[in-house]
């Protein structure tokens, strides 16, 4: 399943900047596809 940062921010009701903060130190399992991130399903 693929989400863009905007979708994840809406889902968690936080800013897009906060999602980037979670992704940068690998707090959220994600990988970059061109200019978007793809999350891994648990």
Secondary structure, 3 states (H helix, E strand, C coil): CCCCHHHHHHHHCCCHHHHHHHHHCCCCCEEEECCEEEECCC
